[in-house]
Amino acid sequence: MTSVLPALTVSQMIGQKTIRPFAVASLYGIVFKKDTLIAVDPRLGHLLQIDPSNDNTKIINSHQTREFMDVTGLALWEDTLWVTRDNSVYSCKLDSLGLEHFATLPYPIDGVAVWGSTVYVSCEKLGKIIVFNRNTGKEIARFYAPGVGVENLAVTEEALLVCDTVEQSVYFLDRATGEIQFSVLTPFESPTGIAVHTDSASKKQSIYVSYSSEEPYIRDNPNAEPNHELTYRDRAFVHPLNYHFNREKRTAVSNGYLLEMSYVEQIDPLEEVYLHNLEWRIALPSETERQKVIKVEPVGLPFTEEIIGGQRVALFKFDTLAPGERHLLGWKAILEVRCIKYRLTPRDVENASSLPTEFINRYLIDDDDLAMDSNIVREAAIEAVGNETNILRKMYNIRNYVYDKLSYSIKPHIDTPDIVLERGTGSCGEYVGLLLALCRLNGIACRTVGRYKCPPYAEKKGIPLQPDYNHVWLEFYIPGFGWLPMESNPDDVGRDGPHPTRYFMGLSWFHVEIGKGISFETLSSEGKRIEKEQVSIGELAINHIRFTILEELQSF
């Protein structure tokens, strides 16, 4: 007896896959015409018709590619296509593609969206979204651009969607006022276009984002010695944006993945040691708003589990660790991880209550060589916030102050914040140390979080991935709202203008939260903690960290 599978709607078919059109150098503006995707490749001047179910690709403007060179924004209203090129907006009939001028700005226009008689255009240089009347061509309003990068647009009956390349975010704006309702992080870097698809059968709306960048790869070269070389290739695709906004919690959670992560220590000391009654503790992944721990199991030696500071910790015990002894010890975890972005404004926290006494005693002290009593750090704490009293603005000002004072560099060890300030460069751990010191001196409770990020290659499912470095960031506490995440240095991108805020109250899916506010890994013998000056874990063992992306999560 033959079973009959239920028919899938177009949304179901394409909602489970990445759309990878053929022969594209870049992708920017995208729109849907019913269940067909229309996209533009500004480098080649191709206007593309793409079947999302099988990636079949056709060039629509075979004889008009010159006119579509450098086009970045696309919009479709009824049978009229709208495009942005250089400083101008044009419209044309989709069946003829003869461009007619609509409006020009003093600076390049990046994106366009059309709803009824309203035309929205974005301009990074102006930092604005300009609103025009479609019938008269007159400007009727201006909204502040929500992000700091190049922004492309899409629109629904209620919301204006703004996709920002630098912020790696999609902002949902009230299309009448331009007020930000919430924002979500994209799962990939360099989002360049956005479109809303309404399934013709189910009428369900879905959001798709295009991504365009270059990726490094190693290619064979028989003329090189050795016979390979590092080069770059184009990377362009379209992927669904899944999200859920919880208005009560003020959180927007977006695309996520099922990960396997393992952390294993290989005991192989540089110099042999003898340790009696050794206890080796390694923090375990945390259960959070965006991270769910499905399973944890030991690798190598067994462990028992402890709770320290509200965090799960694996405890490995040795009666003795003798010279010549070799072991593997660690854990493997299955995790669900998602992007998260909190939506809080200074107005929301204007009347925040005072810190509880236990937070003052634990999170406002110098407990990690933060040099909080040094003159240079204390002066920086005052300079960073000025006369500001709002806790959220203080936190934002401290972040920007640190980003303006430091530039990123990798160090073999972590120096104290006073040395880091004098030097003007720092690793992620040194950024965190300075941020902790300045926050705590300004009465903001904060703690370290980390320890690793999964390499952000979500398309490489089932392939073991190893991070190049460990990584730490922090959380700050607002009474009445709770702990909020903030990255250490990735938003310090070296721009002349404002710093992006993608990771200010936000984390991407590849951040794995482990051991909040506690040491990630410690040794103790005879009940006393072993300091690194006595026996360093780095000199005692070699760590092995591995991630495997198992699948993309489909539901919330």
NULO-254827 format. One line per field, with one value per residue (C-alpha): residue in one letter; x, y, z. Coordinates in steps of 0.05 Angstrom, whole numbers. Example, Ala and Ser with C-alpha at 12.3 -4.5 7.8 and 13.67 -1.06 7.14 Angstrom:
NULO-254827
residu	(a, s) .
x	(246, 273) .
y	(-90, -21) .
z	(156, 143) .
***
This chain:
NULO-254827
residu	(m, t, s, v, l, p, a, l, t, v, s, q, m, i, g, q, k, t, i, r, p, f, a, v, a, s, l, y, g, i, v, f, k, k, d, t, l, i, a, v, d, p, r, l, g, h, l, l, q, i, d, p, s, n, d, n, t, k, i, i, n, s, h, q, t, r, e, f, m, d, v, t, g, l, a, l, w, e, d, t, l, w, v, t, r, d, n, s, v, y, s, c, k, l, d, s, l, g, l, e, h, f, a, t, l, p, y, p, i, d, g, v, a, v, w, g, s, t, v, y, v, s, c, e, k, l, g, k, i, i, v, f, n, r, n, t, g, k, e, i, a, r, f, y, a, p, g, v, g, v, e, n, l, a, v, t, e, e, a, l, l, v, c, d, t, v, e, q, s, v, y, f, l, d, r, a, t, g, e, i, q, f, s, v, l, t, p, f, e, s, p, t, g, i, a, v, h, t, d, s, a, s, k, k, q, s, i, y, v, s, y, s, s, e, e, p, y, i, r, d, n, p, n, a, e, p, n, h, e, l, t, y, r, d, r, a, f, v, h, p, l, n, y, h, f, n, r, e, k, r, t, a, v, s, n, g, y, l, l, e, m, s, y, v, e, q, i, d, p, l, e, e, v, y, l, h, n, l, e, w, r, i, a, l, p, s, e, t, e, r, q, k, v, i, k, v, e, p, v, g, l, p, f, t, e, e, i, i, g, g, q, r, v, a, l, f, k, f, d, t, l, a, p, g, e, r, h, l, l, g, w, k, a, i, l, e, v, r, c, i, k, y, r, l, t, p, r, d, v, e, n, a, s, s, l, p, t, e, f, i, n, r, y, l, i, d, d, d, d, l, a, m, d, s, n, i, v, r, e, a, a, i, e, a, v, g, n, e, t, n, i, l, r, k, m, y, n, i, r, n, y, v, y, d, k, l, s, y, s, i, k, p, h, i, d, t, p, d, i, v, l, e, r, g, t, g, s, c, g, e, y, v, g, l, l, l, a, l, c, r, l, n, g, i, a, c, r, t, v, g, r, y, k, c, p, p, y, a, e, k, k, g, i, p, l, q, p, d, y, n, h, v, w, l, e, f, y, i, p, g, f, g, w, l, p, m, e, s, n, p, d, d, v, g, r, d, g, p, h, p, t, r, y, f, m, g, l, s, w, f, h, v, e, i, g, k, g, i, s, f, e, t, l, s, s, e, g, k, r, i, e, k, e, q, v, s, i, g, e, l, a, i, n, h, i, r, f, t, i, l, e, e, l, q, s, f) .
x	(0, 30, 28, 13, 53, 15, 27, 74, 60, 115, 130, 140, 186, 230, 225, 269, 326, 375, 363, 428, 417, 465, 521, 514, 571, 530, 458, 426, 353, 303, 227, 175, 125, 77, 121, 178, 238, 264, 335, 389, 463, 492, 562, 538, 476, 432, 359, 345, 282, 293, 251, 261, 243, 301, 345, 332, 356, 339, 365, 304, 341, 383, 388, 388, 443, 479, 418, 418, 492, 501, 427, 421, 348, 286, 213, 150, 81, 29, 65, 114, 186, 224, 300, 354, 418, 470, 433, 366, 303, 271, 208, 191, 140, 165, 149, 187, 241, 245, 270, 234, 264, 225, 270, 343, 381, 448, 478, 473, 407, 412, 343, 271, 203, 133, 65, 5, 20, 81, 153, 208, 282, 343, 408, 467, 502, 442, 428, 355, 297, 261, 187, 156, 86, 85, 35, 67, 141, 141, 178, 129, 171, 239, 255, 321, 358, 358, 428, 495, 507, 479, 405, 356, 281, 217, 147, 83, 16, 39, 115, 175, 231, 302, 360, 427, 492, 538, 489, 473, 402, 331, 293, 217, 193, 123, 115, 74, 121, 189, 190, 230, 185, 240, 300, 328, 398, 410, 444, 496, 542, 532, 456, 444, 371, 303, 236, 169, 137, 62, 48, -5, -39, -34, -28, 26, 79, 153, 215, 276, 344, 398, 472, 531, 605, 671, 698, 770, 789, 851, 856, 905, 959, 1012, 1055, 1059, 1105, 1073, 1020, 963, 946, 896, 846, 774, 708, 639, 588, 515, 450, 381, 358, 293, 292, 255, 238, 193, 183, 160, 134, 128, 200, 225, 263, 267, 294, 315, 347, 381, 418, 426, 499, 545, 601, 658, 712, 767, 832, 890, 936, 1006, 1047, 1108, 1140, 1117, 1080, 1053, 986, 948, 872, 866, 798, 792, 730, 705, 642, 585, 539, 485, 409, 387, 332, 366, 405, 376, 419, 392, 445, 514, 558, 631, 688, 745, 741, 673, 652, 603, 563, 564, 527, 572, 542, 480, 522, 532, 603, 635, 681, 736, 771, 840, 867, 935, 961, 1029, 1087, 1078, 1002, 960, 885, 830, 776, 720, 648, 605, 540, 481, 453, 399, 425, 390, 402, 372, 362, 332, 290, 300, 304, 331, 259, 243, 297, 289, 260, 301, 307, 372, 418, 404, 457, 481, 494, 534, 577, 589, 587, 614, 681, 750, 754, 796, 856, 814, 860, 798, 839, 889, 884, 880, 822, 784, 793, 769, 707, 688, 705, 666, 598, 604, 540, 496, 452, 409, 437, 427, 458, 516, 528, 525, 573, 622, 621, 634, 688, 726, 717, 744, 804, 824, 836, 836, 899, 914, 960, 991, 968, 918, 943, 905, 860, 909, 962, 912, 888, 960, 976, 912, 904, 872, 846, 774, 793, 826, 766, 723, 770, 767, 691, 682, 724, 690, 620, 632, 662, 598, 553, 533, 534, 567, 599, 641, 610, 642, 682, 677, 641, 623, 656, 599, 592, 520, 521, 574, 529, 557, 629, 673, 693, 747, 750, 815, 812, 772, 727, 693, 640, 599, 530, 505, 447, 388, 344, 274, 296, 353, 419, 432, 488, 540, 598, 669, 700, 666, 625, 689, 696, 742, 689, 698, 624, 580, 595, 543, 499, 484, 514, 493, 438, 444, 480, 484, 470, 544, 555, 557, 543, 584, 598, 567, 605, 649, 716, 712, 765, 800, 847, 849, 890, 878, 818, 859, 855, 919, 940, 968, 1035, 1039, 1012, 983, 927, 959, 1024, 990, 943, 924, 852, 812, 748, 702, 634, 589, 527, 474, 414, 377, 320, 253, 206, 204) .
y	(0, 67, 125, 194, 252, 316, 372, 427, 501, 543, 573, 503, 484, 546, 557, 497, 516, 570, 599, 598, 628, 609, 653, 712, 758, 795, 802, 865, 885, 827, 825, 771, 770, 719, 657, 680, 716, 777, 799, 846, 833, 904, 882, 846, 888, 827, 829, 757, 715, 657, 597, 589, 516, 494, 556, 558, 627, 669, 738, 782, 843, 807, 870, 922, 901, 968, 1004, 958, 963, 989, 981, 965, 972, 938, 946, 920, 950, 918, 913, 970, 957, 1009, 1012, 1054, 1071, 1122, 1183, 1169, 1127, 1101, 1062, 1018, 967, 897, 874, 931, 954, 1025, 1065, 1131, 1180, 1191, 1228, 1247, 1261, 1295, 1228, 1155, 1121, 1050, 1020, 1031, 1004, 1022, 1014, 1045, 1119, 1120, 1111, 1100, 1109, 1099, 1140, 1121, 1187, 1227, 1177, 1182, 1146, 1195, 1186, 1210, 1214, 1167, 1208, 1277, 1259, 1307, 1291, 1283, 1258, 1237, 1182, 1171, 1111, 1059, 1033, 1059, 1020, 1013, 997, 963, 965, 925, 943, 910, 939, 957, 956, 985, 933, 960, 912, 941, 911, 934, 922, 852, 868, 877, 933, 934, 1006, 1034, 1054, 1116, 1145, 1111, 1090, 1026, 971, 918, 890, 821, 797, 761, 692, 711, 771, 824, 824, 866, 859, 841, 819, 797, 735, 721, 649, 645, 585, 596, 673, 666, 720, 703, 747, 732, 766, 766, 763, 783, 781, 747, 685, 662, 594, 554, 536, 492, 529, 485, 547, 564, 533, 498, 483, 522, 594, 635, 672, 698, 681, 711, 688, 707, 674, 685, 656, 659, 702, 668, 708, 715, 780, 775, 844, 829, 805, 856, 802, 786, 717, 698, 641, 587, 521, 455, 449, 397, 428, 392, 418, 368, 375, 329, 324, 331, 376, 416, 395, 335, 350, 312, 336, 305, 306, 345, 376, 401, 443, 463, 505, 476, 512, 556, 552, 621, 658, 640, 578, 511, 453, 388, 341, 341, 279, 267, 258, 214, 213, 217, 279, 299, 363, 423, 489, 549, 619, 590, 560, 487, 461, 394, 368, 317, 287, 255, 222, 237, 263, 232, 246, 209, 203, 220, 230, 262, 299, 344, 346, 344, 382, 386, 457, 498, 568, 627, 701, 748, 824, 861, 923, 972, 1047, 1098, 1119, 1048, 1048, 1120, 1098, 1035, 1016, 1012, 951, 897, 893, 825, 853, 911, 863, 816, 856, 925, 901, 891, 815, 803, 851, 908, 963, 1001, 1040, 1066, 1140, 1128, 1080, 1123, 1184, 1145, 1123, 1196, 1218, 1161, 1180, 1254, 1279, 1223, 1189, 1142, 1072, 1051, 1115, 1107, 1036, 1059, 1117, 1071, 1023, 1078, 1109, 1042, 1033, 1103, 1091, 1021, 983, 907, 866, 795, 788, 724, 746, 795, 860, 900, 958, 1013, 983, 972, 1044, 1070, 1023, 1037, 966, 904, 834, 815, 797, 865, 901, 863, 880, 955, 953, 917, 967, 1029, 1000, 979, 1046, 1077, 1033, 985, 912, 869, 801, 763, 712, 668, 626, 607, 624, 572, 589, 626, 580, 558, 526, 476, 428, 362, 385, 391, 464, 490, 562, 600, 633, 634, 695, 732, 785, 813, 823, 884, 886, 934, 927, 907, 880, 832, 815, 842, 819, 863, 842, 861, 885, 860, 924, 964, 959, 1019, 1063, 1139, 1147, 1117, 1047, 994, 968, 898, 866, 920, 880, 826, 761, 719, 645, 628, 656, 599, 623, 585, 600, 668, 708, 649, 623, 579, 529, 521, 473, 460, 413, 394, 441, 502, 535, 528, 595, 599, 621, 552, 507, 537, 497, 519, 486, 424, 407, 421, 439, 415, 452, 427, 449, 413, 447, 393, 429, 495, 503, 512, 533, 575) .
z	(0, -21, 28, 1, 30, 43, -6, 18, 9, -22, 46, 74, 17, 19, 94, 105, 58, 40, -29, -70, -139, -195, -222, -175, -154, -102, -78, -52, -62, -63, -71, -81, -138, -111, -100, -145, -118, -156, -137, -163, -172, -173, -194, -256, -268, -269, -249, -230, -227, -178, -162, -86, -86, -132, -140, -216, -238, -299, -320, -334, -362, -414, -457, -402, -354, -359, -330, -270, -253, -181, -165, -91, -71, -99, -84, -119, -115, -160, -228, -217, -197, -158, -156, -125, -162, -140, -113, -146, -143, -207, -224, -283, -307, -292, -363, -398, -348, -376, -316, -300, -251, -186, -136, -123, -59, -47, -27, -49, -35, -9, -3, -23, 0, -26, 6, -29, -40, 5, -16, 35, 17, 61, 59, 103, 91, 116, 172, 153, 120, 75, 62, -4, -32, -91, -130, -122, -111, -51, 13, 71, 130, 154, 204, 239, 212, 268, 253, 231, 166, 96, 103, 56, 66, 61, 85, 109, 126, 196, 198, 160, 161, 160, 146, 168, 140, 196, 253, 226, 248, 223, 256, 259, 256, 261, 188, 206, 258, 248, 321, 334, 360, 366, 328, 315, 298, 233, 235, 183, 172, 117, 109, 46, 27, 56, 30, 56, 25, 30, 13, -42, -10, 65, 64, 117, 116, 121, 120, 77, 81, 28, 47, 6, 24, 7, 41, 44, 18, -1, -74, -111, -150, -184, -197, -123, -71, -35, -87, -56, -40, 1, -40, -36, -70, -73, -23, -36, -15, 15, 81, 120, 183, 239, 301, 361, 399, 471, 488, 563, 569, 519, 481, 408, 394, 324, 284, 324, 318, 353, 372, 400, 440, 475, 522, 539, 577, 558, 618, 590, 636, 613, 679, 719, 783, 843, 870, 927, 934, 870, 851, 780, 765, 696, 687, 647, 597, 629, 620, 595, 557, 491, 509, 528, 553, 525, 551, 584, 590, 611, 564, 591, 666, 701, 740, 794, 788, 835, 837, 848, 847, 814, 757, 740, 748, 732, 788, 772, 833, 838, 901, 870, 804, 799, 751, 685, 695, 633, 628, 587, 626, 603, 579, 516, 513, 465, 464, 431, 419, 387, 373, 424, 427, 486, 474, 532, 527, 577, 591, 612, 667, 690, 757, 766, 840, 879, 876, 929, 983, 960, 890, 919, 959, 901, 836, 855, 884, 854, 855, 793, 790, 761, 787, 812, 862, 810, 791, 716, 722, 773, 728, 668, 706, 718, 648, 616, 644, 659, 691, 665, 717, 675, 684, 611, 583, 633, 608, 535, 549, 585, 526, 476, 519, 521, 446, 433, 479, 457, 393, 390, 394, 417, 477, 506, 575, 606, 636, 688, 665, 685, 639, 584, 586, 582, 524, 484, 458, 488, 477, 491, 563, 572, 543, 593, 651, 635, 625, 691, 728, 699, 709, 781, 798, 771, 812, 756, 775, 722, 713, 663, 615, 563, 546, 473, 409, 358, 291, 255, 195, 202, 132, 153, 188, 213, 206, 268, 278, 324, 350, 340, 409, 472, 483, 540, 545, 603, 631, 669, 717, 718, 780, 761, 693, 707, 672, 602, 556, 523, 480, 498, 433, 369, 362, 363, 288, 277, 245, 244, 260, 315, 339, 321, 377, 352, 415, 463, 499, 447, 430, 367, 362, 364, 434, 484, 555, 607, 680, 690, 742, 764, 742, 681, 706, 773, 809, 884, 926, 999, 997, 977, 909, 868, 840, 770, 799, 832, 777, 714, 679, 613, 634, 662, 604, 532, 519, 459, 440, 386, 359, 310, 282, 279, 250, 246, 296, 263, 318, 382) .
***
